[in-house]
Amino acid sequence: MAERFTRPKRGSWIAGVCAGIADRLGLPRLLVRLLFVLASGAGGAGLIAYFLLWTFTKTE
């Protein structure tokens, strides 16, 4: 069974969304954070995605 995406309680800057994605995909956390910042400049898509993931994702 595949491991579920969760937000960590520790090691996060705001809500842990980027940290959870980075840990799940094996990417650097800074890279995921930068991608969200860039996506936020594209009509706010990054902010909307972040908010939705924050709302519907459980913490560890």
PyMOL Python script that loads the backbone (N, CA, C, O; Angstrom):
from pymol import cmd

cmd.read_pdbstr("""\
ATOM      1  N   MET A   1       0.841  -1.180   0.000  1.00  0.00           N
ATOM      2  CA  MET A   1       0.000   0.000   0.000  1.00  0.00           C
ATOM      3  C   MET A   1       0.884   1.241   0.000  1.00  0.00           C
ATOM      4  O   MET A   1       1.896   1.286   0.699  1.00  0.00           O
ATOM      5  N   ALA A   2       0.510   2.229  -0.769  1.00  0.00           N
ATOM      6  CA  ALA A   2       1.304   3.446  -0.887  1.00  0.00           C
ATOM      7  C   ALA A   2       1.204   4.286   0.389  1.00  0.00           C
ATOM      8  O   ALA A   2       0.167   4.337   1.050  1.00  0.00           O
ATOM      9  N   GLU A   3       2.289   4.921   0.696  1.00  0.00           N
ATOM     10  CA  GLU A   3       2.333   5.801   1.854  1.00  0.00           C
ATOM     11  C   GLU A   3       1.485   7.041   1.571  1.00  0.00           C
ATOM     12  O   GLU A   3       1.535   7.577   0.464  1.00  0.00           O
ATOM     13  N   ARG A   4       0.716   7.499   2.542  1.00  0.00           N
ATOM     14  CA  ARG A   4      -0.156   8.653   2.365  1.00  0.00           C
ATOM     15  C   ARG A   4       0.623   9.947   2.549  1.00  0.00           C
ATOM     16  O   ARG A   4       1.624   9.996   3.264  1.00  0.00           O
ATOM     17  N   PHE A   5       0.147  10.980   1.894  1.00  0.00           N
ATOM     18  CA  PHE A   5       0.718  12.314   2.035  1.00  0.00           C
ATOM     19  C   PHE A   5       0.186  12.940   3.313  1.00  0.00           C
ATOM     20  O   PHE A   5      -1.027  13.044   3.497  1.00  0.00           O
ATOM     21  N   THR A   6       1.080  13.356   4.192  1.00  0.00           N
ATOM     22  CA  THR A   6       0.703  14.028   5.432  1.00  0.00           C
ATOM     23  C   THR A   6       1.578  15.246   5.625  1.00  0.00           C
ATOM     24  O   THR A   6       2.648  15.364   5.027  1.00  0.00           O
ATOM     25  N   ARG A   7       1.109  16.150   6.468  1.00  0.00           N
ATOM     26  CA  ARG A   7       1.891  17.329   6.810  1.00  0.00           C
ATOM     27  C   ARG A   7       2.615  17.072   8.127  1.00  0.00           C
ATOM     28  O   ARG A   7       1.980  16.678   9.106  1.00  0.00           O
ATOM     29  N   PRO A   8       3.934  17.288   8.174  1.00  0.00           N
ATOM     30  CA  PRO A   8       4.655  17.074   9.438  1.00  0.00           C
ATOM     31  C   PRO A   8       4.345  18.175  10.447  1.00  0.00           C
ATOM     32  O   PRO A   8       4.089  19.320  10.075  1.00  0.00           O
ATOM     33  N   LYS A   9       4.369  17.816  11.717  1.00  0.00           N
ATOM     34  CA  LYS A   9       4.156  18.816  12.764  1.00  0.00           C
ATOM     35  C   LYS A   9       5.418  19.643  13.008  1.00  0.00           C
ATOM     36  O   LYS A   9       5.339  20.797  13.428  1.00  0.00           O
ATOM     37  N   ARG A  10       6.573  19.048  12.744  1.00  0.00           N
ATOM     38  CA  ARG A  10       7.851  19.742  12.966  1.00  0.00           C
ATOM     39  C   ARG A  10       8.588  19.911  11.647  1.00  0.00           C
ATOM     40  O   ARG A  10       8.395  19.137  10.710  1.00  0.00           O
ATOM     41  N   GLY A  11       9.427  20.925  11.585  1.00  0.00           N
ATOM     42  CA  GLY A  11      10.241  21.149  10.401  1.00  0.00           C
ATOM     43  C   GLY A  11       9.527  21.907   9.295  1.00  0.00           C
ATOM     44  O   GLY A  11       9.959  21.883   8.143  1.00  0.00           O
ATOM     45  N   SER A  12       8.444  22.574   9.637  1.00  0.00           N
ATOM     46  CA  SER A  12       7.714  23.318   8.623  1.00  0.00           C
ATOM     47  C   SER A  12       7.797  24.809   8.908  1.00  0.00           C
ATOM     48  O   SER A  12       8.045  25.225  10.039  1.00  0.00           O
ATOM     49  N   TRP A  13       7.586  25.603   7.871  1.00  0.00           N
ATOM     50  CA  TRP A  13       7.634  27.053   8.046  1.00  0.00           C
ATOM     51  C   TRP A  13       6.263  27.616   8.394  1.00  0.00           C
ATOM     52  O   TRP A  13       6.134  28.433   9.307  1.00  0.00           O
ATOM     53  N   ILE A  14       5.254  27.185   7.676  1.00  0.00           N
ATOM     54  CA  ILE A  14       3.912  27.719   7.925  1.00  0.00           C
ATOM     55  C   ILE A  14       2.989  26.587   8.377  1.00  0.00           C
ATOM     56  O   ILE A  14       2.688  26.463   9.565  1.00  0.00           O
ATOM     57  N   ALA A  15       2.544  25.765   7.432  1.00  0.00           N
ATOM     58  CA  ALA A  15       1.599  24.707   7.778  1.00  0.00           C
ATOM     59  C   ALA A  15       2.116  23.316   7.469  1.00  0.00           C
ATOM     60  O   ALA A  15       1.459  22.327   7.796  1.00  0.00           O
ATOM     61  N   GLY A  16       3.271  23.222   6.849  1.00  0.00           N
ATOM     62  CA  GLY A  16       3.859  21.918   6.561  1.00  0.00           C
ATOM     63  C   GLY A  16       3.494  21.323   5.219  1.00  0.00           C
ATOM     64  O   GLY A  16       3.870  20.187   4.929  1.00  0.00           O
ATOM     65  N   VAL A  17       2.768  22.064   4.391  1.00  0.00           N
ATOM     66  CA  VAL A  17       2.356  21.532   3.095  1.00  0.00           C
ATOM     67  C   VAL A  17       3.571  21.249   2.221  1.00  0.00           C
ATOM     68  O   VAL A  17       3.702  20.151   1.682  1.00  0.00           O
ATOM     69  N   CYS A  18       4.445  22.210   2.078  1.00  0.00           N
ATOM     70  CA  CYS A  18       5.633  22.032   1.229  1.00  0.00           C
ATOM     71  C   CYS A  18       6.554  20.954   1.793  1.00  0.00           C
ATOM     72  O   CYS A  18       7.114  20.158   1.039  1.00  0.00           O
ATOM     73  N   ALA A  19       6.708  20.925   3.099  1.00  0.00           N
ATOM     74  CA  ALA A  19       7.547  19.901   3.725  1.00  0.00           C
ATOM     75  C   ALA A  19       6.971  18.512   3.485  1.00  0.00           C
ATOM     76  O   ALA A  19       7.714  17.569   3.215  1.00  0.00           O
ATOM     77  N   GLY A  20       5.655  18.382   3.583  1.00  0.00           N
ATOM     78  CA  GLY A  20       5.020  17.089   3.346  1.00  0.00           C
ATOM     79  C   GLY A  20       5.167  16.621   1.909  1.00  0.00           C
ATOM     80  O   GLY A  20       5.428  15.445   1.653  1.00  0.00           O
ATOM     81  N   ILE A  21       5.000  17.542   0.975  1.00  0.00           N
ATOM     82  CA  ILE A  21       5.164  17.202  -0.443  1.00  0.00           C
ATOM     83  C   ILE A  21       6.604  16.809  -0.721  1.00  0.00           C
ATOM     84  O   ILE A  21       6.861  15.810  -1.393  1.00  0.00           O
ATOM     85  N   ALA A  22       7.544  17.595  -0.206  1.00  0.00           N
ATOM     86  CA  ALA A  22       8.962  17.305  -0.437  1.00  0.00           C
ATOM     87  C   ALA A  22       9.349  15.950   0.138  1.00  0.00           C
ATOM     88  O   ALA A  22      10.054  15.179  -0.513  1.00  0.00           O
ATOM     89  N   ASP A  23       8.899  15.657   1.340  1.00  0.00           N
ATOM     90  CA  ASP A  23       9.218  14.368   1.965  1.00  0.00           C
ATOM     91  C   ASP A  23       8.607  13.212   1.182  1.00  0.00           C
ATOM     92  O   ASP A  23       9.255  12.182   0.993  1.00  0.00           O
ATOM     93  N   ARG A  24       7.380  13.371   0.730  1.00  0.00           N
ATOM     94  CA  ARG A  24       6.677  12.309   0.003  1.00  0.00           C
ATOM     95  C   ARG A  24       7.329  12.031  -1.345  1.00  0.00           C
ATOM     96  O   ARG A  24       7.437  10.875  -1.754  1.00  0.00           O
ATOM     97  N   LEU A  25       7.770  13.089  -2.045  1.00  0.00           N
ATOM     98  CA  LEU A  25       8.351  12.937  -3.373  1.00  0.00           C
ATOM     99  C   LEU A  25       9.869  12.797  -3.364  1.00  0.00           C
ATOM    100  O   LEU A  25      10.470  12.523  -4.403  1.00  0.00           O
ATOM    101  N   GLY A  26      10.495  12.982  -2.205  1.00  0.00           N
ATOM    102  CA  GLY A  26      11.944  12.870  -2.113  1.00  0.00           C
ATOM    103  C   GLY A  26      12.671  14.058  -2.728  1.00  0.00           C
ATOM    104  O   GLY A  26      13.774  13.912  -3.256  1.00  0.00           O
ATOM    105  N   LEU A  27      12.055  15.231  -2.661  1.00  0.00           N
ATOM    106  CA  LEU A  27      12.643  16.455  -3.207  1.00  0.00           C
ATOM    107  C   LEU A  27      13.124  17.355  -2.078  1.00  0.00           C
ATOM    108  O   LEU A  27      12.676  17.215  -0.940  1.00  0.00           O
ATOM    109  N   PRO A  28      14.035  18.279  -2.383  1.00  0.00           N
ATOM    110  CA  PRO A  28      14.431  19.248  -1.356  1.00  0.00           C
ATOM    111  C   PRO A  28      13.257  20.157  -0.987  1.00  0.00           C
ATOM    112  O   PRO A  28      12.502  20.594  -1.856  1.00  0.00           O
ATOM    113  N   ARG A  29      13.114  20.431   0.285  1.00  0.00           N
ATOM    114  CA  ARG A  29      12.003  21.273   0.748  1.00  0.00           C
ATOM    115  C   ARG A  29      12.066  22.675   0.144  1.00  0.00           C
ATOM    116  O   ARG A  29      11.036  23.254  -0.201  1.00  0.00           O
ATOM    117  N   LEU A  30      13.268  23.212   0.017  1.00  0.00           N
ATOM    118  CA  LEU A  30      13.410  24.554  -0.542  1.00  0.00           C
ATOM    119  C   LEU A  30      12.899  24.611  -1.980  1.00  0.00           C
ATOM    120  O   LEU A  30      12.278  25.599  -2.374  1.00  0.00           O
ATOM    121  N   LEU A  31      13.150  23.574  -2.760  1.00  0.00           N
ATOM    122  CA  LEU A  31      12.680  23.528  -4.142  1.00  0.00           C
ATOM    123  C   LEU A  31      11.152  23.559  -4.201  1.00  0.00           C
ATOM    124  O   LEU A  31      10.576  24.285  -5.012  1.00  0.00           O
ATOM    125  N   VAL A  32      10.510  22.791  -3.363  1.00  0.00           N
ATOM    126  CA  VAL A  32       9.042  22.763  -3.350  1.00  0.00           C
ATOM    127  C   VAL A  32       8.498  24.115  -2.924  1.00  0.00           C
ATOM    128  O   VAL A  32       7.513  24.591  -3.488  1.00  0.00           O
ATOM    129  N   ARG A  33       9.120  24.733  -1.945  1.00  0.00           N
ATOM    130  CA  ARG A  33       8.691  26.065  -1.500  1.00  0.00           C
ATOM    131  C   ARG A  33       8.831  27.089  -2.620  1.00  0.00           C
ATOM    132  O   ARG A  33       7.942  27.915  -2.820  1.00  0.00           O
ATOM    133  N   LEU A  34       9.937  27.039  -3.346  1.00  0.00           N
ATOM    134  CA  LEU A  34      10.142  27.961  -4.463  1.00  0.00           C
ATOM    135  C   LEU A  34       9.111  27.733  -5.568  1.00  0.00           C
ATOM    136  O   LEU A  34       8.641  28.692  -6.179  1.00  0.00           O
ATOM    137  N   LEU A  35       8.760  26.487  -5.826  1.00  0.00           N
ATOM    138  CA  LEU A  35       7.742  26.197  -6.838  1.00  0.00           C
ATOM    139  C   LEU A  35       6.387  26.758  -6.433  1.00  0.00           C
ATOM    140  O   LEU A  35       5.647  27.251  -7.284  1.00  0.00           O
ATOM    141  N   PHE A  36       6.053  26.694  -5.162  1.00  0.00           N
ATOM    142  CA  PHE A  36       4.798  27.285  -4.698  1.00  0.00           C
ATOM    143  C   PHE A  36       4.827  28.808  -4.831  1.00  0.00           C
ATOM    144  O   PHE A  36       3.820  29.418  -5.193  1.00  0.00           O
ATOM    145  N   VAL A  37       5.955  29.413  -4.546  1.00  0.00           N
ATOM    146  CA  VAL A  37       6.072  30.867  -4.700  1.00  0.00           C
ATOM    147  C   VAL A  37       5.904  31.259  -6.166  1.00  0.00           C
ATOM    148  O   VAL A  37       5.199  32.218  -6.479  1.00  0.00           O
ATOM    149  N   LEU A  38       6.546  30.523  -7.053  1.00  0.00           N
ATOM    150  CA  LEU A  38       6.413  30.809  -8.481  1.00  0.00           C
ATOM    151  C   LEU A  38       4.971  30.594  -8.949  1.00  0.00           C
ATOM    152  O   LEU A  38       4.451  31.388  -9.733  1.00  0.00           O
ATOM    153  N   ALA A  39       4.338  29.547  -8.483  1.00  0.00           N
ATOM    154  CA  ALA A  39       2.950  29.280  -8.862  1.00  0.00           C
ATOM    155  C   ALA A  39       2.005  30.345  -8.308  1.00  0.00           C
ATOM    156  O   ALA A  39       0.956  30.608  -8.896  1.00  0.00           O
ATOM    157  N   SER A  40       2.366  30.953  -7.191  1.00  0.00           N
ATOM    158  CA  SER A  40       1.544  32.019  -6.625  1.00  0.00           C
ATOM    159  C   SER A  40       1.556  33.252  -7.517  1.00  0.00           C
ATOM    160  O   SER A  40       0.592  34.017  -7.540  1.00  0.00           O
ATOM    161  N   GLY A  41       2.637  33.441  -8.245  1.00  0.00           N
ATOM    162  CA  GLY A  41       2.718  34.563  -9.176  1.00  0.00           C
ATOM    163  C   GLY A  41       1.914  34.328 -10.443  1.00  0.00           C
ATOM    164  O   GLY A  41       1.713  35.256 -11.227  1.00  0.00           O
ATOM    165  N   ALA A  42       1.454  33.111 -10.654  1.00  0.00           N
ATOM    166  CA  ALA A  42       0.669  32.766 -11.837  1.00  0.00           C
ATOM    167  C   ALA A  42      -0.820  32.816 -11.496  1.00  0.00           C
ATOM    168  O   ALA A  42      -1.499  31.790 -11.474  1.00  0.00           O
ATOM    169  N   GLY A  43      -1.300  33.992 -11.237  1.00  0.00           N
ATOM    170  CA  GLY A  43      -2.722  34.151 -10.951  1.00  0.00           C
ATOM    171  C   GLY A  43      -3.156  33.621  -9.598  1.00  0.00           C
ATOM    172  O   GLY A  43      -4.346  33.400  -9.376  1.00  0.00           O
ATOM    173  N   GLY A  44      -2.225  33.415  -8.700  1.00  0.00           N
ATOM    174  CA  GLY A  44      -2.554  32.941  -7.355  1.00  0.00           C
ATOM    175  C   GLY A  44      -2.773  31.442  -7.254  1.00  0.00           C
ATOM    176  O   GLY A  44      -3.275  30.960  -6.238  1.00  0.00           O
ATOM    177  N   ALA A  45      -2.405  30.697  -8.290  1.00  0.00           N
ATOM    178  CA  ALA A  45      -2.624  29.245  -8.289  1.00  0.00           C
ATOM    179  C   ALA A  45      -1.898  28.566  -7.130  1.00  0.00           C
ATOM    180  O   ALA A  45      -2.429  27.629  -6.533  1.00  0.00           O
ATOM    181  N   GLY A  46      -0.698  29.025  -6.808  1.00  0.00           N
ATOM    182  CA  GLY A  46       0.060  28.436  -5.715  1.00  0.00           C
ATOM    183  C   GLY A  46      -0.611  28.647  -4.372  1.00  0.00           C
ATOM    184  O   GLY A  46      -0.625  27.749  -3.530  1.00  0.00           O
ATOM    185  N   LEU A  47      -1.168  29.835  -4.169  1.00  0.00           N
ATOM    186  CA  LEU A  47      -1.861  30.122  -2.911  1.00  0.00           C
ATOM    187  C   LEU A  47      -3.119  29.282  -2.758  1.00  0.00           C
ATOM    188  O   LEU A  47      -3.412  28.780  -1.673  1.00  0.00           O
ATOM    189  N   ILE A  48      -3.855  29.132  -3.842  1.00  0.00           N
ATOM    190  CA  ILE A  48      -5.070  28.325  -3.800  1.00  0.00           C
ATOM    191  C   ILE A  48      -4.726  26.865  -3.532  1.00  0.00           C
ATOM    192  O   ILE A  48      -5.360  26.216  -2.700  1.00  0.00           O
ATOM    193  N   ALA A  49      -3.723  26.350  -4.235  1.00  0.00           N
ATOM    194  CA  ALA A  49      -3.308  24.961  -4.032  1.00  0.00           C
ATOM    195  C   ALA A  49      -2.817  24.742  -2.603  1.00  0.00           C
ATOM    196  O   ALA A  49      -3.152  23.739  -1.973  1.00  0.00           O
ATOM    197  N   TYR A  50      -2.023  25.685  -2.096  1.00  0.00           N
ATOM    198  CA  TYR A  50      -1.501  25.572  -0.735  1.00  0.00           C
ATOM    199  C   TYR A  50      -2.648  25.535   0.272  1.00  0.00           C
ATOM    200  O   TYR A  50      -2.664  24.693   1.170  1.00  0.00           O
ATOM    201  N   PHE A  51      -3.603  26.447   0.122  1.00  0.00           N
ATOM    202  CA  PHE A  51      -4.734  26.506   1.045  1.00  0.00           C
ATOM    203  C   PHE A  51      -5.548  25.212   1.008  1.00  0.00           C
ATOM    204  O   PHE A  51      -5.930  24.692   2.056  1.00  0.00           O
ATOM    205  N   LEU A  52      -5.814  24.690  -0.189  1.00  0.00           N
ATOM    206  CA  LEU A  52      -6.581  23.455  -0.301  1.00  0.00           C
ATOM    207  C   LEU A  52      -5.839  22.273   0.318  1.00  0.00           C
ATOM    208  O   LEU A  52      -6.442  21.458   1.015  1.00  0.00           O
ATOM    209  N   LEU A  53      -4.533  22.178   0.067  1.00  0.00           N
ATOM    210  CA  LEU A  53      -3.746  21.093   0.664  1.00  0.00           C
ATOM    211  C   LEU A  53      -3.685  21.240   2.176  1.00  0.00           C
ATOM    212  O   LEU A  53      -3.730  20.239   2.892  1.00  0.00           O
ATOM    213  N   TRP A  54      -3.585  22.444   2.669  1.00  0.00           N
ATOM    214  CA  TRP A  54      -3.556  22.710   4.099  1.00  0.00           C
ATOM    215  C   TRP A  54      -4.882  22.281   4.733  1.00  0.00           C
ATOM    216  O   TRP A  54      -4.902  21.703   5.820  1.00  0.00           O
ATOM    217  N   THR A  55      -5.966  22.564   4.055  1.00  0.00           N
ATOM    218  CA  THR A  55      -7.302  22.274   4.577  1.00  0.00           C
ATOM    219  C   THR A  55      -7.599  20.777   4.587  1.00  0.00           C
ATOM    220  O   THR A  55      -8.173  20.273   5.551  1.00  0.00           O
ATOM    221  N   PHE A  56      -7.216  20.054   3.522  1.00  0.00           N
ATOM    222  CA  PHE A  56      -7.661  18.681   3.364  1.00  0.00           C
ATOM    223  C   PHE A  56      -6.597  17.611   3.674  1.00  0.00           C
ATOM    224  O   PHE A  56      -6.833  16.423   3.455  1.00  0.00           O
ATOM    225  N   THR A  57      -5.440  18.030   4.177  1.00  0.00           N
ATOM    226  CA  THR A  57      -4.379  17.076   4.479  1.00  0.00           C
ATOM    227  C   THR A  57      -4.213  16.938   5.986  1.00  0.00           C
ATOM    228  O   THR A  57      -4.215  17.933   6.711  1.00  0.00           O
ATOM    229  N   LYS A  58      -4.071  15.720   6.448  1.00  0.00           N
ATOM    230  CA  LYS A  58      -3.870  15.458   7.868  1.00  0.00           C
ATOM    231  C   LYS A  58      -2.425  15.694   8.267  1.00  0.00           C
ATOM    232  O   LYS A  58      -1.523  15.629   7.432  1.00  0.00           O
ATOM    233  N   THR A  59      -2.209  15.969   9.546  1.00  0.00           N
ATOM    234  CA  THR A  59      -0.853  16.090  10.087  1.00  0.00           C
ATOM    235  C   THR A  59      -0.419  14.735  10.615  1.00  0.00           C
ATOM    236  O   THR A  59      -1.251  13.884  10.929  1.00  0.00           O
ATOM    237  N   GLU A  60       0.886  14.541  10.709  1.00  0.00           N
ATOM    238  CA  GLU A  60       1.455  13.284  11.230  1.00  0.00           C
ATOM    239  C   GLU A  60       1.168  13.157  12.699  1.00  0.00           C
ATOM    240  O   GLU A  60       1.562  12.171  13.322  1.00  0.00           O
TER     241      GLU A  60
END
""", "prot")
cmd.dss("prot")
cmd.show_as("cartoon", "prot")
cmd.util.cbc("prot")
cmd.orient("prot")
